[in-house]
Amino acid sequence: MDDVLTVKQVAQLFGISESLVRRRDMKVRLKAFIVGTRGIRFLRENVEAYQELNTVGASDQPADVPVARKRQRKNLTDKHKLWQRESR
């Protein structure tokens, strides 16, 4: 029975929620089959094949990919003197 995985086991294997595994597109991609009236099961070989094809390792990513930086807020109080009180 080790060749058949439940929704919970697949979710733990991928590190995602069970509801994502139950989605129609995931069931199609993983070639799910129905057991009884409500049971969803997956063959281990189909899950492992999907995982192999859709896993990106650290060595697969190019090293020269630019990293997005957050824009810093400018300090308007000192630079533009907008918040200073008028002296009388």
TIRO-2110 file (N, C-alpha, C; in Angstrom, 1 decimal):
// TIRO-2110
0.8, -1.2, 0.0, N, 1, A
0.0, 0.0, 0.0, CA, 1, A
0.9, 1.3, 0.0, C, 1, A
2.2, 1.1, 0.0, N, 2, A
3.1, 2.3, 0.0, CA, 2, A
3.1, 3.0, -1.4, C, 2, A
2.6, 2.3, -2.4, N, 3, A
2.5, 2.9, -3.7, CA, 3, A
1.4, 3.9, -3.9, C, 3, A
0.5, 4.0, -3.0, N, 4, A
-0.7, 4.8, -3.1, CA, 4, A
-0.6, 5.9, -1.9, C, 4, A
-0.8, 7.1, -2.3, N, 5, A
-0.7, 8.2, -1.4, CA, 5, A
-2.0, 8.9, -1.2, C, 5, A
-2.3, 9.4, 0.0, N, 6, A
-3.5, 10.2, 0.3, CA, 6, A
-3.2, 11.7, 0.0, C, 6, A
-4.3, 12.4, 0.1, N, 7, A
-4.2, 13.9, -0.1, CA, 7, A
-3.3, 14.5, 0.9, C, 7, A
-3.4, 14.0, 2.2, N, 8, A
-2.6, 14.5, 3.3, CA, 8, A
-1.1, 14.2, 3.1, C, 8, A
-0.8, 13.0, 2.6, N, 9, A
0.6, 12.6, 2.4, CA, 9, A
1.2, 13.4, 1.3, C, 9, A
0.5, 13.7, 0.2, N, 10, A
1.0, 14.5, -0.9, CA, 10, A
1.2, 15.9, -0.5, C, 10, A
0.3, 16.5, 0.3, N, 11, A
0.4, 17.8, 0.8, CA, 11, A
1.7, 18.0, 1.7, C, 11, A
1.9, 17.0, 2.5, N, 12, A
3.2, 17.0, 3.4, CA, 12, A
4.4, 16.8, 2.5, C, 12, A
4.3, 16.0, 1.5, N, 13, A
5.5, 15.8, 0.6, CA, 13, A
5.9, 17.1, -0.1, C, 13, A
4.9, 17.8, -0.6, N, 14, A
5.1, 19.1, -1.4, CA, 14, A
5.3, 20.3, -0.4, C, 14, A
4.8, 20.2, 0.8, N, 15, A
4.8, 21.3, 1.7, CA, 15, A
3.8, 22.3, 1.4, C, 15, A
2.6, 21.9, 0.9, N, 16, A
1.5, 22.8, 0.6, CA, 16, A
0.3, 22.3, 1.4, C, 16, A
-0.8, 23.1, 1.2, N, 17, A
-2.0, 22.7, 2.0, CA, 17, A
-2.8, 21.6, 1.2, C, 17, A
-3.6, 21.0, 2.0, N, 18, A
-4.4, 19.9, 1.4, CA, 18, A
-5.4, 20.4, 0.3, C, 18, A
-5.9, 21.6, 0.5, N, 19, A
-6.9, 22.2, -0.4, CA, 19, A
-6.2, 22.5, -1.8, C, 19, A
-4.9, 22.8, -1.8, N, 20, A
-4.2, 22.9, -3.1, CA, 20, A
-4.1, 21.6, -3.8, C, 20, A
-3.9, 20.5, -3.0, N, 21, A
-3.8, 19.2, -3.7, CA, 21, A
-5.1, 18.8, -4.2, C, 21, A
-6.2, 19.2, -3.6, N, 22, A
-7.5, 18.8, -4.0, CA, 22, A
-8.0, 19.6, -5.3, C, 22, A
-7.3, 20.6, -5.6, N, 23, A
-7.7, 21.4, -6.8, CA, 23, A
-7.8, 20.6, -8.0, C, 23, A
-8.7, 20.9, -8.9, N, 24, A
-8.8, 20.1, -10.1, CA, 24, A
-7.6, 20.0, -11.0, C, 24, A
-6.9, 21.1, -11.2, N, 25, A
-5.7, 21.0, -12.0, CA, 25, A
-4.6, 20.2, -11.4, C, 25, A
-4.5, 20.2, -10.1, N, 26, A
-3.5, 19.3, -9.4, CA, 26, A
-3.8, 17.9, -9.5, C, 26, A
-5.1, 17.6, -9.4, N, 27, A
-5.5, 16.2, -9.5, CA, 27, A
-5.3, 15.7, -10.9, C, 27, A
-5.4, 16.5, -11.9, N, 28, A
-5.2, 16.1, -13.3, CA, 28, A
-3.7, 15.9, -13.5, C, 28, A
-2.9, 16.9, -13.0, N, 29, A
-1.4, 16.8, -13.2, CA, 29, A
-0.8, 15.6, -12.5, C, 29, A
-1.4, 15.3, -11.3, N, 30, A
-0.8, 14.1, -10.6, CA, 30, A
-1.5, 12.8, -10.9, C, 30, A
-2.5, 12.9, -11.8, N, 31, A
-3.2, 11.7, -12.2, CA, 31, A
-3.9, 11.0, -11.1, C, 31, A
-4.7, 11.7, -10.4, N, 32, A
-5.4, 11.2, -9.2, CA, 32, A
-6.5, 10.2, -9.7, C, 32, A
-6.9, 9.3, -8.7, N, 33, A
-8.0, 8.4, -9.0, CA, 33, A
-8.9, 8.4, -7.7, C, 33, A
-10.1, 8.0, -7.9, N, 34, A
-11.1, 8.0, -6.8, CA, 34, A
-11.2, 6.6, -6.2, C, 34, A
-11.3, 6.6, -4.9, N, 35, A
-11.5, 5.4, -4.1, CA, 35, A
-12.8, 5.5, -3.4, C, 35, A
-13.7, 4.7, -3.6, N, 36, A
-15.0, 4.8, -2.9, CA, 36, A
-15.8, 6.0, -3.5, C, 36, A
-16.5, 6.7, -2.6, N, 37, A
-17.3, 7.8, -3.0, CA, 37, A
-16.6, 9.1, -2.9, C, 37, A
-15.7, 9.3, -2.0, N, 38, A
-15.0, 10.6, -1.8, CA, 38, A
-13.5, 10.5, -1.6, C, 38, A
-12.9, 9.4, -1.6, N, 39, A
-11.5, 9.3, -1.4, CA, 39, A
-10.7, 9.6, -2.7, C, 39, A
-9.7, 10.4, -2.5, N, 40, A
-8.8, 10.7, -3.6, CA, 40, A
-7.4, 10.1, -3.3, C, 40, A
-6.9, 9.4, -4.3, N, 41, A
-5.6, 8.8, -4.1, CA, 41, A
-4.7, 9.1, -5.3, C, 41, A
-3.4, 9.0, -5.0, N, 42, A
-2.3, 9.3, -6.0, CA, 42, A
-1.3, 8.2, -6.0, C, 42, A
-0.8, 7.8, -7.2, N, 43, A
0.2, 6.8, -7.3, CA, 43, A
1.6, 7.5, -7.0, C, 43, A
2.4, 6.9, -6.2, N, 44, A
3.6, 7.5, -5.8, CA, 44, A
4.5, 7.8, -7.0, C, 44, A
4.5, 6.9, -8.0, N, 45, A
5.4, 7.2, -9.1, CA, 45, A
5.0, 8.4, -9.9, C, 45, A
3.7, 8.7, -10.0, N, 46, A
3.2, 9.9, -10.7, CA, 46, A
3.6, 11.2, -9.9, C, 46, A
3.5, 11.1, -8.6, N, 47, A
3.8, 12.2, -7.7, CA, 47, A
5.3, 12.5, -7.8, C, 47, A
6.1, 11.5, -7.7, N, 48, A
7.6, 11.7, -7.8, CA, 48, A
8.0, 12.2, -9.2, C, 48, A
7.3, 11.7, -10.3, N, 49, A
7.6, 12.2, -11.6, CA, 49, A
7.3, 13.7, -11.7, C, 49, A
6.1, 14.1, -11.2, N, 50, A
5.7, 15.5, -11.2, CA, 50, A
6.7, 16.3, -10.4, C, 50, A
7.1, 15.8, -9.3, N, 51, A
8.1, 16.6, -8.4, CA, 51, A
9.4, 16.7, -9.1, C, 51, A
9.9, 15.7, -9.8, N, 52, A
11.1, 15.8, -10.5, CA, 52, A
11.1, 16.8, -11.7, C, 52, A
10.0, 16.9, -12.4, N, 53, A
9.9, 17.8, -13.5, CA, 53, A
9.7, 19.2, -13.1, C, 53, A
9.1, 19.5, -11.9, N, 54, A
8.8, 20.8, -11.5, CA, 54, A
9.6, 21.3, -10.3, C, 54, A
10.8, 20.8, -10.1, N, 55, A
11.6, 21.2, -9.1, CA, 55, A
12.8, 22.0, -9.7, C, 55, A
13.1, 23.1, -9.1, N, 56, A
14.2, 23.9, -9.6, CA, 56, A
15.2, 23.9, -8.5, C, 56, A
16.4, 23.5, -8.8, N, 57, A
17.5, 23.5, -7.8, CA, 57, A
18.3, 24.8, -7.8, C, 57, A
19.1, 24.9, -6.8, N, 58, A
19.9, 26.2, -6.7, CA, 58, A
20.9, 26.3, -7.9, C, 58, A
21.4, 25.1, -8.3, N, 59, A
22.3, 25.2, -9.4, CA, 59, A
21.6, 25.4, -10.8, C, 59, A
20.3, 25.3, -10.9, N, 60, A
19.6, 25.5, -12.1, CA, 60, A
19.3, 27.0, -12.4, C, 60, A
19.5, 27.8, -11.4, N, 61, A
19.2, 29.2, -11.5, CA, 61, A
20.4, 30.0, -11.9, C, 61, A
20.3, 30.9, -12.9, N, 62, A
21.5, 31.7, -13.3, CA, 62, A
21.9, 32.6, -12.2, C, 62, A
23.2, 32.8, -12.1, N, 63, A
23.8, 33.6, -11.0, CA, 63, A
23.6, 35.1, -11.2, C, 63, A
23.4, 35.5, -12.4, N, 64, A
23.4, 37.0, -12.7, CA, 64, A
21.9, 37.5, -12.7, C, 64, A
21.0, 36.9, -12.0, N, 65, A
19.7, 37.4, -11.9, CA, 65, A
19.6, 38.6, -11.0, C, 65, A
19.1, 39.7, -11.5, N, 66, A
19.1, 40.9, -10.6, CA, 66, A
18.0, 40.7, -9.5, C, 66, A
18.4, 41.3, -8.3, N, 67, A
17.5, 41.2, -7.2, CA, 67, A
16.7, 42.5, -7.1, C, 67, A
15.4, 42.4, -6.9, N, 68, A
14.6, 43.7, -6.8, CA, 68, A
14.9, 44.3, -5.4, C, 68, A
15.0, 45.6, -5.4, N, 69, A
15.3, 46.3, -4.2, CA, 69, A
14.1, 47.2, -3.9, C, 69, A
13.8, 47.3, -2.6, N, 70, A
12.7, 48.2, -2.2, CA, 70, A
13.1, 49.6, -2.3, C, 70, A
12.2, 50.4, -2.7, N, 71, A
12.4, 51.9, -2.8, CA, 71, A
12.4, 52.5, -1.4, C, 71, A
13.3, 53.3, -1.1, N, 72, A
13.3, 53.9, 0.2, CA, 72, A
12.5, 55.2, 0.2, C, 72, A
11.8, 55.5, 1.2, N, 73, A
11.1, 56.7, 1.3, CA, 73, A
12.0, 57.8, 1.6, C, 73, A
11.7, 58.9, 1.0, N, 74, A
12.6, 60.1, 1.2, CA, 74, A
12.1, 60.8, 2.5, C, 74, A
13.0, 61.4, 3.2, N, 75, A
12.7, 62.1, 4.4, CA, 75, A
12.3, 63.6, 4.0, C, 75, A
11.0, 63.8, 4.0, N, 76, A
10.5, 65.1, 3.5, CA, 76, A
10.6, 66.2, 4.6, C, 76, A
10.7, 65.9, 5.8, N, 77, A
10.7, 66.9, 6.9, CA, 77, A
11.9, 67.8, 6.8, C, 77, A
13.1, 67.2, 6.7, N, 78, A
14.3, 68.1, 6.8, CA, 78, A
14.7, 68.6, 5.4, C, 78, A
14.6, 67.8, 4.4, N, 79, A
15.1, 68.1, 3.1, CA, 79, A
14.2, 69.3, 2.5, C, 79, A
12.9, 69.2, 2.6, N, 80, A
12.1, 70.1, 1.9, CA, 80, A
11.5, 71.2, 2.8, C, 80, A
11.7, 71.0, 4.1, N, 81, A
11.3, 72.0, 5.1, CA, 81, A
9.8, 72.2, 5.1, C, 81, A
9.0, 71.1, 4.9, N, 82, A
7.6, 71.2, 4.8, CA, 82, A
6.9, 71.3, 6.2, C, 82, A
7.5, 70.7, 7.2, N, 83, A
6.9, 70.6, 8.5, CA, 83, A
7.4, 71.5, 9.5, C, 83, A
8.2, 72.4, 9.1, N, 84, A
8.7, 73.3, 10.1, CA, 84, A
7.7, 74.5, 10.4, C, 84, A
7.7, 74.9, 11.6, N, 85, A
6.8, 76.0, 12.0, CA, 85, A
7.4, 77.3, 11.6, C, 85, A
6.5, 78.2, 11.3, N, 86, A
7.0, 79.5, 10.9, CA, 86, A
7.3, 80.3, 12.2, C, 86, A
8.4, 81.0, 12.3, N, 87, A
8.8, 81.8, 13.4, CA, 87, A
8.3, 83.2, 13.3, C, 87, A
7.7, 83.7, 14.3, N, 88, A
7.2, 85.1, 14.2, CA, 88, A
8.0, 86.1, 15.0, C, 88, A
END
